[in-house]
Structures are given as structure tokens and as C-alpha cells.
Amino acid sequence: MYIPRSILVLLLIVYLLFLLSVDWINQVDGAWYRPFILGFLVIAVAAWSHREQDSDEF
């Protein structure tokens, strides 16, 4: 089974950010927009990783 590189990078980043976000969510004085910035970074890295693939990889 072939898993595209962009999906592997996305899964790795989501896993690492999940570990960080659990502590951030439990903080009462944390910024409300912090999860949205992390979500944007996950999407940006996945898009960048997908852009680097050749069109004949699929």
C-alpha cells in the first residue's frame, strides 16, 4: 500500500501538535486563537509537502 509523503508529514505534525495542544487547551489564560494558528500551520506544511510531489507519483 502506497502512502503519499504529504499524508505521512501531515500525520506526524498532527501527532506532535496534539501532544502540545493538550497542555495549551487546559490553560485558562491561554490565547483563544492559538489552536487556529496551529491548524493553519498543519495545513500549510501539508500543502507544501504535497506541492513538491511529481504529478506521476500517483
PDB file with SEQRES, HELIX, SHEET and CRYST1 records, atoms N, CA, C and O in Angstrom:
SEQRES   1 A   58  MET TYR ILE PRO ARG SER ILE LEU VAL LEU LEU LEU ILE          
SEQRES   2 A   58  VAL TYR LEU LEU PHE LEU LEU SER VAL ASP TRP ILE ASN          
SEQRES   3 A   58  GLN VAL ASP GLY ALA TRP TYR ARG PRO PHE ILE LEU GLY          
SEQRES   4 A   58  PHE LEU VAL ILE ALA VAL ALA ALA TRP SER HIS ARG GLU          
SEQRES   5 A   58  GLN ASP SER ASP GLU PHE                                      
HELIX    1 AA1 ARG A    5  ASN A   26  1                                  22    
HELIX    2 AA2 ARG A   34  ARG A   51  1                                  18    
CRYST1    1.000    1.000    1.000  90.00  90.00  90.00 P 1           1          
ATOM      1  N   MET A   1       0.838  -1.168   0.000  1.00  0.00           N  
ATOM      2  CA  MET A   1       0.000   0.000   0.000  1.00  0.00           C  
ATOM      3  C   MET A   1       0.891   1.243   0.000  1.00  0.00           C  
ATOM      4  O   MET A   1       1.799   1.364   0.822  1.00  0.00           O  
ATOM      5  N   TYR A   2       0.630   2.142  -0.908  1.00  0.00           N  
ATOM      6  CA  TYR A   2       1.423   3.365  -1.042  1.00  0.00           C  
ATOM      7  C   TYR A   2       0.752   4.499  -0.270  1.00  0.00           C  
ATOM      8  O   TYR A   2      -0.430   4.778  -0.467  1.00  0.00           O  
ATOM      9  N   ILE A   3       1.520   5.153   0.615  1.00  0.00           N  
ATOM     10  CA  ILE A   3       1.022   6.310   1.352  1.00  0.00           C  
ATOM     11  C   ILE A   3       1.825   7.518   0.882  1.00  0.00           C  
ATOM     12  O   ILE A   3       3.051   7.523   0.993  1.00  0.00           O  
ATOM     13  N   PRO A   4       1.155   8.537   0.362  1.00  0.00           N  
ATOM     14  CA  PRO A   4       1.879   9.718  -0.127  1.00  0.00           C  
ATOM     15  C   PRO A   4       2.667  10.407   0.991  1.00  0.00           C  
ATOM     16  O   PRO A   4       2.279  10.380   2.159  1.00  0.00           O  
ATOM     17  N   ARG A   5       3.755  11.008   0.604  1.00  0.00           N  
ATOM     18  CA  ARG A   5       4.632  11.689   1.547  1.00  0.00           C  
ATOM     19  C   ARG A   5       3.895  12.804   2.282  1.00  0.00           C  
ATOM     20  O   ARG A   5       4.136  13.024   3.469  1.00  0.00           O  
ATOM     21  N   SER A   6       3.010  13.501   1.599  1.00  0.00           N  
ATOM     22  CA  SER A   6       2.288  14.600   2.238  1.00  0.00           C  
ATOM     23  C   SER A   6       1.409  14.101   3.377  1.00  0.00           C  
ATOM     24  O   SER A   6       1.268  14.781   4.393  1.00  0.00           O  
ATOM     25  N   ILE A   7       0.819  12.921   3.218  1.00  0.00           N  
ATOM     26  CA  ILE A   7      -0.016  12.356   4.273  1.00  0.00           C  
ATOM     27  C   ILE A   7       0.830  11.949   5.471  1.00  0.00           C  
ATOM     28  O   ILE A   7       0.424  12.153   6.615  1.00  0.00           O  
ATOM     29  N   LEU A   8       2.001  11.375   5.221  1.00  0.00           N  
ATOM     30  CA  LEU A   8       2.876  10.991   6.326  1.00  0.00           C  
ATOM     31  C   LEU A   8       3.348  12.204   7.110  1.00  0.00           C  
ATOM     32  O   LEU A   8       3.385  12.172   8.340  1.00  0.00           O  
ATOM     33  N   VAL A   9       3.707  13.273   6.408  1.00  0.00           N  
ATOM     34  CA  VAL A   9       4.137  14.501   7.079  1.00  0.00           C  
ATOM     35  C   VAL A   9       2.980  15.093   7.876  1.00  0.00           C  
ATOM     36  O   VAL A   9       3.167  15.543   9.006  1.00  0.00           O  
ATOM     37  N   LEU A  10       1.800  15.093   7.297  1.00  0.00           N  
ATOM     38  CA  LEU A  10       0.627  15.617   7.986  1.00  0.00           C  
ATOM     39  C   LEU A  10       0.336  14.826   9.258  1.00  0.00           C  
ATOM     40  O   LEU A  10       0.058  15.421  10.299  1.00  0.00           O  
ATOM     41  N   LEU A  11       0.397  13.513   9.193  1.00  0.00           N  
ATOM     42  CA  LEU A  11       0.140  12.689  10.372  1.00  0.00           C  
ATOM     43  C   LEU A  11       1.178  12.915  11.464  1.00  0.00           C  
ATOM     44  O   LEU A  11       0.832  12.960  12.644  1.00  0.00           O  
ATOM     45  N   LEU A  12       2.432  13.057  11.090  1.00  0.00           N  
ATOM     46  CA  LEU A  12       3.485  13.308  12.062  1.00  0.00           C  
ATOM     47  C   LEU A  12       3.286  14.656  12.756  1.00  0.00           C  
ATOM     48  O   LEU A  12       3.421  14.750  13.976  1.00  0.00           O  
ATOM     49  N   ILE A  13       2.974  15.678  12.001  1.00  0.00           N  
ATOM     50  CA  ILE A  13       2.780  17.004  12.581  1.00  0.00           C  
ATOM     51  C   ILE A  13       1.535  17.036  13.455  1.00  0.00           C  
ATOM     52  O   ILE A  13       1.550  17.640  14.527  1.00  0.00           O  
ATOM     53  N   VAL A  14       0.467  16.400  13.015  1.00  0.00           N  
ATOM     54  CA  VAL A  14      -0.757  16.365  13.828  1.00  0.00           C  
ATOM     55  C   VAL A  14      -0.487  15.652  15.147  1.00  0.00           C  
ATOM     56  O   VAL A  14      -0.960  16.091  16.195  1.00  0.00           O  
ATOM     57  N   TYR A  15       0.254  14.579  15.108  1.00  0.00           N  
ATOM     58  CA  TYR A  15       0.574  13.855  16.343  1.00  0.00           C  
ATOM     59  C   TYR A  15       1.386  14.724  17.295  1.00  0.00           C  
ATOM     60  O   TYR A  15       1.076  14.794  18.484  1.00  0.00           O  
ATOM     61  N   LEU A  16       2.422  15.387  16.787  1.00  0.00           N  
ATOM     62  CA  LEU A  16       3.253  16.227  17.641  1.00  0.00           C  
ATOM     63  C   LEU A  16       2.490  17.429  18.175  1.00  0.00           C  
ATOM     64  O   LEU A  16       2.659  17.802  19.336  1.00  0.00           O  
ATOM     65  N   LEU A  17       1.664  18.033  17.351  1.00  0.00           N  
ATOM     66  CA  LEU A  17       0.895  19.186  17.809  1.00  0.00           C  
ATOM     67  C   LEU A  17      -0.196  18.782  18.791  1.00  0.00           C  
ATOM     68  O   LEU A  17      -0.563  19.566  19.667  1.00  0.00           O  
ATOM     69  N   PHE A  18      -0.711  17.579  18.656  1.00  0.00           N  
ATOM     70  CA  PHE A  18      -1.705  17.106  19.617  1.00  0.00           C  
ATOM     71  C   PHE A  18      -1.102  17.006  21.008  1.00  0.00           C  
ATOM     72  O   PHE A  18      -1.746  17.362  21.995  1.00  0.00           O  
ATOM     73  N   LEU A  19       0.127  16.523  21.090  1.00  0.00           N  
ATOM     74  CA  LEU A  19       0.783  16.415  22.388  1.00  0.00           C  
ATOM     75  C   LEU A  19       0.966  17.787  23.024  1.00  0.00           C  
ATOM     76  O   LEU A  19       0.809  17.930  24.236  1.00  0.00           O  
ATOM     77  N   LEU A  20       1.293  18.792  22.227  1.00  0.00           N  
ATOM     78  CA  LEU A  20       1.450  20.148  22.746  1.00  0.00           C  
ATOM     79  C   LEU A  20       0.115  20.802  23.076  1.00  0.00           C  
ATOM     80  O   LEU A  20      -0.003  21.519  24.070  1.00  0.00           O  
ATOM     81  N   SER A  21      -0.879  20.558  22.248  1.00  0.00           N  
ATOM     82  CA  SER A  21      -2.145  21.264  22.410  1.00  0.00           C  
ATOM     83  C   SER A  21      -2.937  20.792  23.621  1.00  0.00           C  
ATOM     84  O   SER A  21      -3.777  21.540  24.122  1.00  0.00           O  
ATOM     85  N   VAL A  22      -2.703  19.598  24.102  1.00  0.00           N  
ATOM     86  CA  VAL A  22      -3.423  19.125  25.278  1.00  0.00           C  
ATOM     87  C   VAL A  22      -3.104  20.022  26.474  1.00  0.00           C  
ATOM     88  O   VAL A  22      -4.005  20.376  27.235  1.00  0.00           O  
ATOM     89  N   ASP A  23      -1.851  20.387  26.644  1.00  0.00           N  
ATOM     90  CA  ASP A  23      -1.486  21.289  27.736  1.00  0.00           C  
ATOM     91  C   ASP A  23      -2.010  22.696  27.487  1.00  0.00           C  
ATOM     92  O   ASP A  23      -2.457  23.365  28.419  1.00  0.00           O  
ATOM     93  N   TRP A  24      -1.960  23.145  26.252  1.00  0.00           N  
ATOM     94  CA  TRP A  24      -2.407  24.510  25.928  1.00  0.00           C  
ATOM     95  C   TRP A  24      -3.907  24.667  26.125  1.00  0.00           C  
ATOM     96  O   TRP A  24      -4.358  25.728  26.556  1.00  0.00           O  
ATOM     97  N   ILE A  25      -4.682  23.648  25.823  1.00  0.00           N  
ATOM     98  CA  ILE A  25      -6.133  23.737  25.975  1.00  0.00           C  
ATOM     99  C   ILE A  25      -6.518  23.840  27.445  1.00  0.00           C  
ATOM    100  O   ILE A  25      -7.484  24.521  27.788  1.00  0.00           O  
ATOM    101  N   ASN A  26      -5.777  23.176  28.304  1.00  0.00           N  
ATOM    102  CA  ASN A  26      -6.093  23.183  29.727  1.00  0.00           C  
ATOM    103  C   ASN A  26      -5.674  24.464  30.428  1.00  0.00           C  
ATOM    104  O   ASN A  26      -6.052  24.671  31.581  1.00  0.00           O  
ATOM    105  N   GLN A  27      -4.909  25.328  29.777  1.00  0.00           N  
ATOM    106  CA  GLN A  27      -4.523  26.598  30.378  1.00  0.00           C  
ATOM    107  C   GLN A  27      -5.689  27.584  30.299  1.00  0.00           C  
ATOM    108  O   GLN A  27      -6.264  27.797  29.232  1.00  0.00           O  
ATOM    109  N   VAL A  28      -6.023  28.174  31.429  1.00  0.00           N  
ATOM    110  CA  VAL A  28      -7.145  29.109  31.482  1.00  0.00           C  
ATOM    111  C   VAL A  28      -6.781  30.432  30.824  1.00  0.00           C  
ATOM    112  O   VAL A  28      -7.625  31.035  30.161  1.00  0.00           O  
ATOM    113  N   ASP A  29      -5.562  30.895  30.986  1.00  0.00           N  
ATOM    114  CA  ASP A  29      -5.169  32.205  30.485  1.00  0.00           C  
ATOM    115  C   ASP A  29      -4.543  32.157  29.085  1.00  0.00           C  
ATOM    116  O   ASP A  29      -3.910  33.127  28.668  1.00  0.00           O  
ATOM    117  N   GLY A  30      -4.704  31.073  28.369  1.00  0.00           N  
ATOM    118  CA  GLY A  30      -4.136  30.941  27.032  1.00  0.00           C  
ATOM    119  C   GLY A  30      -4.915  31.756  26.004  1.00  0.00           C  
ATOM    120  O   GLY A  30      -6.085  32.079  26.209  1.00  0.00           O  
ATOM    121  N   ALA A  31      -4.260  32.080  24.909  1.00  0.00           N  
ATOM    122  CA  ALA A  31      -4.895  32.850  23.840  1.00  0.00           C  
ATOM    123  C   ALA A  31      -5.911  31.970  23.102  1.00  0.00           C  
ATOM    124  O   ALA A  31      -5.656  30.789  22.865  1.00  0.00           O  
ATOM    125  N   TRP A  32      -7.051  32.543  22.745  1.00  0.00           N  
ATOM    126  CA  TRP A  32      -8.125  31.777  22.108  1.00  0.00           C  
ATOM    127  C   TRP A  32      -7.771  31.389  20.690  1.00  0.00           C  
ATOM    128  O   TRP A  32      -8.309  30.408  20.177  1.00  0.00           O  
ATOM    129  N   TYR A  33      -6.885  32.122  20.036  1.00  0.00           N  
ATOM    130  CA  TYR A  33      -6.573  31.880  18.626  1.00  0.00           C  
ATOM    131  C   TYR A  33      -5.407  30.915  18.429  1.00  0.00           C  
ATOM    132  O   TYR A  33      -5.086  30.584  17.288  1.00  0.00           O  
ATOM    133  N   ARG A  34      -4.776  30.462  19.476  1.00  0.00           N  
ATOM    134  CA  ARG A  34      -3.617  29.582  19.352  1.00  0.00           C  
ATOM    135  C   ARG A  34      -3.931  28.275  18.616  1.00  0.00           C  
ATOM    136  O   ARG A  34      -3.122  27.871  17.782  1.00  0.00           O  
ATOM    137  N   PRO A  35      -5.058  27.584  18.869  1.00  0.00           N  
ATOM    138  CA  PRO A  35      -5.344  26.368  18.096  1.00  0.00           C  
ATOM    139  C   PRO A  35      -5.542  26.637  16.607  1.00  0.00           C  
ATOM    140  O   PRO A  35      -5.231  25.784  15.775  1.00  0.00           O  
ATOM    141  N   PHE A  36      -6.063  27.824  16.266  1.00  0.00           N  
ATOM    142  CA  PHE A  36      -6.268  28.150  14.859  1.00  0.00           C  
ATOM    143  C   PHE A  36      -4.938  28.381  14.141  1.00  0.00           C  
ATOM    144  O   PHE A  36      -4.799  28.028  12.970  1.00  0.00           O  
ATOM    145  N   ILE A  37      -3.975  28.964  14.824  1.00  0.00           N  
ATOM    146  CA  ILE A  37      -2.646  29.151  14.233  1.00  0.00           C  
ATOM    147  C   ILE A  37      -1.993  27.795  13.997  1.00  0.00           C  
ATOM    148  O   ILE A  37      -1.383  27.567  12.952  1.00  0.00           O  
ATOM    149  N   LEU A  38      -2.120  26.897  14.969  1.00  0.00           N  
ATOM    150  CA  LEU A  38      -1.555  25.555  14.798  1.00  0.00           C  
ATOM    151  C   LEU A  38      -2.231  24.807  13.654  1.00  0.00           C  
ATOM    152  O   LEU A  38      -1.568  24.112  12.885  1.00  0.00           O  
ATOM    153  N   GLY A  39      -3.540  24.947  13.545  1.00  0.00           N  
ATOM    154  CA  GLY A  39      -4.254  24.307  12.442  1.00  0.00           C  
ATOM    155  C   GLY A  39      -3.806  24.848  11.095  1.00  0.00           C  
ATOM    156  O   GLY A  39      -3.645  24.088  10.140  1.00  0.00           O  
ATOM    157  N   PHE A  40      -3.603  26.160  11.012  1.00  0.00           N  
ATOM    158  CA  PHE A  40      -3.110  26.758   9.784  1.00  0.00           C  
ATOM    159  C   PHE A  40      -1.718  26.245   9.438  1.00  0.00           C  
ATOM    160  O   PHE A  40      -1.424  25.990   8.270  1.00  0.00           O  
ATOM    161  N   LEU A  41      -0.864  26.091  10.439  1.00  0.00           N  
ATOM    162  CA  LEU A  41       0.483  25.574  10.183  1.00  0.00           C  
ATOM    163  C   LEU A  41       0.444  24.133   9.680  1.00  0.00           C  
ATOM    164  O   LEU A  41       1.224  23.764   8.802  1.00  0.00           O  
ATOM    165  N   VAL A  42      -0.444  23.327  10.220  1.00  0.00           N  
ATOM    166  CA  VAL A  42      -0.582  21.938   9.757  1.00  0.00           C  
ATOM    167  C   VAL A  42      -1.017  21.919   8.293  1.00  0.00           C  
ATOM    168  O   VAL A  42      -0.468  21.161   7.492  1.00  0.00           O  
ATOM    169  N   ILE A  43      -1.991  22.742   7.945  1.00  0.00           N  
ATOM    170  CA  ILE A  43      -2.471  22.799   6.564  1.00  0.00           C  
ATOM    171  C   ILE A  43      -1.388  23.324   5.636  1.00  0.00           C  
ATOM    172  O   ILE A  43      -1.231  22.817   4.525  1.00  0.00           O  
ATOM    173  N   ALA A  44      -0.640  24.330   6.071  1.00  0.00           N  
ATOM    174  CA  ALA A  44       0.416  24.910   5.237  1.00  0.00           C  
ATOM    175  C   ALA A  44       1.535  23.907   4.976  1.00  0.00           C  
ATOM    176  O   ALA A  44       2.027  23.810   3.852  1.00  0.00           O  
ATOM    177  N   VAL A  45       1.938  23.168   5.989  1.00  0.00           N  
ATOM    178  CA  VAL A  45       3.004  22.174   5.799  1.00  0.00           C  
ATOM    179  C   VAL A  45       2.537  21.043   4.897  1.00  0.00           C  
ATOM    180  O   VAL A  45       3.296  20.576   4.048  1.00  0.00           O  
ATOM    181  N   ALA A  46       1.306  20.599   5.069  1.00  0.00           N  
ATOM    182  CA  ALA A  46       0.780  19.535   4.212  1.00  0.00           C  
ATOM    183  C   ALA A  46       0.671  20.009   2.764  1.00  0.00           C  
ATOM    184  O   ALA A  46       0.975  19.250   1.843  1.00  0.00           O  
ATOM    185  N   ALA A  47       0.242  21.253   2.553  1.00  0.00           N  
ATOM    186  CA  ALA A  47       0.150  21.789   1.189  1.00  0.00           C  
ATOM    187  C   ALA A  47       1.535  21.920   0.570  1.00  0.00           C  
ATOM    188  O   ALA A  47       1.719  21.615  -0.608  1.00  0.00           O  
ATOM    189  N   TRP A  48       2.504  22.369   1.350  1.00  0.00           N  
ATOM    190  CA  TRP A  48       3.871  22.500   0.837  1.00  0.00           C  
ATOM    191  C   TRP A  48       4.448  21.128   0.495  1.00  0.00           C  
ATOM    192  O   TRP A  48       5.114  20.972  -0.528  1.00  0.00           O  
ATOM    193  N   SER A  49       4.199  20.154   1.333  1.00  0.00           N  
ATOM    194  CA  SER A  49       4.703  18.806   1.079  1.00  0.00           C  
ATOM    195  C   SER A  49       4.037  18.199  -0.152  1.00  0.00           C  
ATOM    196  O   SER A  49       4.690  17.497  -0.924  1.00  0.00           O  
ATOM    197  N   HIS A  50       2.764  18.456  -0.341  1.00  0.00           N  
ATOM    198  CA  HIS A  50       2.046  17.921  -1.496  1.00  0.00           C  
ATOM    199  C   HIS A  50       2.490  18.616  -2.784  1.00  0.00           C  
ATOM    200  O   HIS A  50       2.508  17.991  -3.844  1.00  0.00           O  
ATOM    201  N   ARG A  51       2.843  19.880  -2.709  1.00  0.00           N  
ATOM    202  CA  ARG A  51       3.283  20.649  -3.878  1.00  0.00           C  
ATOM    203  C   ARG A  51       4.591  20.100  -4.432  1.00  0.00           C  
ATOM    204  O   ARG A  51       4.825  20.177  -5.638  1.00  0.00           O  
ATOM    205  N   GLU A  52       5.433  19.557  -3.590  1.00  0.00           N  
ATOM    206  CA  GLU A  52       6.735  19.081  -4.004  1.00  0.00           C  
ATOM    207  C   GLU A  52       6.699  17.752  -4.765  1.00  0.00           C  
ATOM    208  O   GLU A  52       7.709  17.350  -5.343  1.00  0.00           O  
ATOM    209  N   GLN A  53       5.571  17.077  -4.773  1.00  0.00           N  
ATOM    210  CA  GLN A  53       5.486  15.781  -5.442  1.00  0.00           C  
ATOM    211  C   GLN A  53       5.362  15.966  -6.954  1.00  0.00           C  
ATOM    212  O   GLN A  53       4.794  16.948  -7.433  1.00  0.00           O  
ATOM    213  N   ASP A  54       5.903  15.007  -7.685  1.00  0.00           N  
ATOM    214  CA  ASP A  54       5.734  14.985  -9.121  1.00  0.00           C  
ATOM    215  C   ASP A  54       4.314  14.519  -9.459  1.00  0.00           C  
ATOM    216  O   ASP A  54       3.689  13.802  -8.678  1.00  0.00           O  
ATOM    217  N   SER A  55       3.813  14.927 -10.621  1.00  0.00           N  
ATOM    218  CA  SER A  55       2.455  14.563 -10.979  1.00  0.00           C  
ATOM    219  C   SER A  55       2.309  13.081 -11.328  1.00  0.00           C  
ATOM    220  O   SER A  55       1.193  12.562 -11.334  1.00  0.00           O  
ATOM    221  N   ASP A  56       3.412  12.395 -11.618  1.00  0.00           N  
ATOM    222  CA  ASP A  56       3.311  10.984 -11.978  1.00  0.00           C  
ATOM    223  C   ASP A  56       3.540  10.048 -10.788  1.00  0.00           C  
ATOM    224  O   ASP A  56       3.701   8.844 -10.987  1.00  0.00           O  
ATOM    225  N   GLU A  57       3.558  10.566  -9.562  1.00  0.00           N  
ATOM    226  CA  GLU A  57       3.738   9.723  -8.390  1.00  0.00           C  
ATOM    227  C   GLU A  57       2.497   8.908  -8.062  1.00  0.00           C  
ATOM    228  O   GLU A  57       2.607   7.860  -7.427  1.00  0.00           O  
ATOM    229  N   PHE A  58       1.341   9.354  -8.471  1.00  0.00           N  
ATOM    230  CA  PHE A  58       0.117   8.635  -8.141  1.00  0.00           C  
ATOM    231  C   PHE A  58      -0.062   7.603  -9.161  1.00  0.00           C  
ATOM    232  O   PHE A  58      -1.033   6.847  -9.112  1.00  0.00           O  
TER     233      PHE A  58                                                      
END                                                                             
